[in-house]
Structure formats: structure tokens, C-alpha cells
Amino acid sequence: MWKSTDGKSKRNNHDDDAAKVTPPTAQPTKKWPCRGSNYLFYKGVKPMKPSGHYIDEVYEWDFERLEYEHTFIQWLFPMFEGNGVNWCASALEKDEAAFMRKDIEIARRVIKSYRLMLRFYGIQLLDEMTGAVARLSDIPTWKDRYENLNWSGHNNLRITRIITSLGQLGFEKYRRPLIEFFTKEIEDNNQLRNCTDSLKHFWKRLLDYDSHWFLSKTKERASDREPSIFFATPAQSTIPPQISECTASCSNTETNTTTITTTASSAAVLTSTQEATQQTPQDTPASSVIDKHPSTSSSDTQTQTPTQPTGTPDVSDETPHETKNSEPMIEEAGTHPKTKPKDSDNGVSDSSDNE
């Protein structure tokens, strides 16, 4: 049992929810290149545990359910560090993460997961290519969401997880815009004051890739931040990558054929002109005749090569506790305290406290 914001008791029965789950259209028996739990969950063929929901069902949840459910965030944003408070979830494996970064379907779902949680916090994603974010345009909604984030300390842990996971799933370029946004809101706009400690001791430090704290906490190296295939795919394109490559290959073949034909045609004109010049020396020089038949310019046969997108002082090795208030938060299954909770991310020493 858990209570909603209006004080009414509601059921939180995972068995009942699981009974209503509709199996996905994809066949789980297909031979997938990776058998990792997080990979299969993001492909839509494996339900998360313990609730039994598939990823596309989570996208339909409302704010209230996102607040009081505590076993979905580990599936939406897996990371090397561990599974947090959900022992049924799996830590992200490095080879599994590499497969996920190379899958365009998974990439689009990662963005959808990110949009879901941003909206839950009163934020919107403005640009999928740069990761730029801003407050929701609806003022009552972002104010309500900010109030919830400022009051509910366990969401600070979720944000730490989201920032970490984004980089390991190929969206490292989304980290800095989000952290800079929170910095401006907290330090300049006097919003979300109860998130100050998390910003200082955790979120900002997740950009310090060379620090001992970062390397120990995240288990992440530079090679683990390889950009997702999403950033190598034309924006707004619905054509699968293999079809796009095939189309590009065909276009190059046509271009090469045209070039050869044009070159051969130009050679024929040159030969005819030289013969005419030898027979009648008084006629127009061959070079003048050739100028009247321009050959294909080099710019017509050039193909553009897309550029590959590219991916701070060492801080103390002492791991601070991510806190907001002195009162501890005791969180049992299906419950949430109504006191201002302690935001207790233990960093390196105890990853099980990370939601």
C-alpha cells in the first residue's frame, strides 16, 4: 500500500500489474547480438523486474507513479556502478553498453527515457543533437515539479544516476547542458535550494573525468563514452542505417557512372576536334572548341564525408555524503516518508544506496 498526494491509499501490487502486461510484438526467441538484460529490456523484448513491465509501458506512467515507484529507474538508466536499491536489476556491462551505443532503436528509446524524466522534473529537452534543456513552457507544471524535486530527496539520487548513465549509453554530450542548467537554476535563480549539496558534491563532479573520485565511482573510462550511433545518423531520418548506407552506395555508383560517361564523351569531342584541326589548319583551334563543351567539374563528383562528433582539477578523494537535511530517510518497499529526507548517495563506498 502507498498513499497518493491527495492522502488516499492506493494499491501497489506488482502481480496485478504484471497480469495486465501485453507481450511485445518482437519475438524473444530471435538471435540477438547481445543477451544482456539491459540490452534486451531496451529492445522491448524483456520486461523489467520485479514489476514485469516492458519499457514502452513505463513511458505511459504519470507523475505520481514515477514518484512512488522505486524499481524502474535502474532499468531506464543502467550504469556500471550497480543496480542500486533494485536487486532484480542488472548492472550495465561494458560490452553490453557498446552494443547499446551502436543500436539506433535503443538510442531513440534512451532519448525517450530522458524526456520522460526531464518532464517529471519540470524540464524539457530543446535539442536532441546538443542536449540543450530549459524549463517547461507551462508555468504551473514546472513550478509543481520543482516543488516536488525540492522536497523529495531521493530524486537527487535519480539525477546522479541519470547523468552517469547517459554518458555510458552514448549520450555524454547531454551531461554538461543538464548540469549547467541546474547550476544556473540553483545558484543564479534561487530555485531548488535543497539540491545545492547534490549539485556541489556529485553532479558537478561527474564532469571531472580525470579525478580519482570519478574513476572510482563510475568505473568509466574514455572509451566507455563513445558517442551513440544516433549522432552519426541524419536528423529526422526514419530510414534504417543499413538502408541509408545502401542508398548512399548506389548514389556513388551512379555518380561514378555519369563521370565516366561524361569523360568518355569529352574524349570523343577532343579526338574529333583534333582531326578537324589537322585537315583545316585555318579553322578554330581545338582548345576553343573544347571550351564550348565543358566537362564535368570536380565538384560534381565529390561526396561529403560526415564529421564524427567528439566526446576538470582533481578534487578530494574523500567521498562526501549527498545530503539535504540532517534527518535520515528510511525508505521501505512501497512507502515514502513525508519528512524532508536525507539524500544519502554514498558514492564510492556503498553503491547500493544509489537509486
Buried (B, 14 or more C-beta within 10 A) or exposed (E): EBBEEEEEEBEBEBEEBBEEEEEBEBEEEEEBEBEBBBBBBBBBBBBBBBBBBBBEBBEEBEBBBBBBBBBBBBBBBBBBBBBBBBEEBBBBBEEBBBBBBBBBBBBBBBBBBBBBBBBBBBBBBEEBEEBBBBBBEEEEBBBBBBEBBBBBBBBBBBBBBBBBBBBBBBBBBBBBBBBBBBBEBBEEEEBBEBBEBBBBBBBBBBBBBEBEBBBBBBBBEEEBBBBBBBBBBEEEEEEEBEEEEEEEEEEEEEBEEEBEEBEEEBEEBBEEBEEEBEEEEEEEEBEEBBEEEEBBEEEEEEEEEEEEEEEEEEBEEEBBBBBBBEEEBEBEEBBBBEEBBBBBBBBBEEBEBBB
